[in-house]
Amino acid sequence: MKTITSIADLRTLARRRVPRAIFDYADRGSYDEVTLRRNRADLEALQFRQRVMIDLSQLSVATTVLGEPWSMPVAIAPTGLTGLFHRDGEIHGARAAEKAGVPFTLSTMSICSIEDVRGAVTKPFWFQVYLMRDRGFNQELIERARVAQCSALVLTLDLTVQGVRRRDIKNGLSIPPRLTLKNALDIATKPRWALGVLLGKRRTFGNLESHMKGTGGLVTLSQWIASQFDVSLTWKDIEWIRSLWPGKLILKGILDAEDAREAMATGIDAIVVSNHGGRQLDGAPSSISVLPEIAEVVAGRCEILFDGGVQCGQDVLRALARGARACLIGKSFLYALAAGGEAGVSLGLDILRRELQVSMGLTGVTDVRRVDRGVLRGG
Ligand code: GLV
């Protein structure tokens, strides 16, 4: 592909560059993928009010989130297996984010470890955790994040049990990836990936290595989740996390006003309105459709981040209009990474930034911190 003008172009390139099992892991959702499709459809359905004759000479997309300056209201979401999309993918993502002036979130289920990423960047990144049955291991992970000076902890709430991703099962996705009779032809057409990742030194869960002894090293993601994640997680456990992590705490996976109310009672710093990119409860509403009611409950008491289908700058503007302070990108990030490593992610972030600037200009908003429902038809 000669000219890349959109996240969709990066997705096309990603599909060509990484094996099918890896691409599908990012691209697809759970069960019938109803929620996955809703995320996009409901964003696209929101229409802007085109406004003219407004002075745009001072247009700015810079914002502040959790007291930190961001160059635009976009951060990189925690995504599992990132280092299988490109060799040392988490390092590439973190570097691109640092250069762009936005946060990078490292997933517990990453390929590069917390320490690998810490060694490759100068600014603090965010770390995401799940609550696991082995609380001692949780404590250890949070301690490692503290030592690495991570600036926020993101606790994922919506993955105590995993939604079935049918494509992953059919594709036989395993960690580390294996060359099999079934995928040999596919991998043969992706020599750059095979050289980079399959022959690279980091191919399994970097944060979990010490904890994975006895599993023989090779697991499917769903086996790992089923055996390790704590299904007894309740709101009370937030206190325990708080006692270990006095820094900024973000709860990810709020999709219901009732849960937003519960979250507020825990006194956290931010929530992420999210249905896990349509990868968990299929049949759940799109994130964008519930955002206004959640924003109403939160009523400015904490910061609201948003994810779920953000694939262009217009989507960022839509989410901001409906009450988010900023958006996280998961799929869009992985497409960009698979397409071109750090340069791909830089390009992806750049595309989103420019699209946001233009869309703001044409809706007549000059300061991204002042976006409100007035940019949308019907509010
Ligand atoms: C992990 O969070 C996943 O959605 O696969």
Residues whose N, C-alpha, C, O or C-beta is under 5 A from the ligand:
A	BS01	GLV	G80 R279
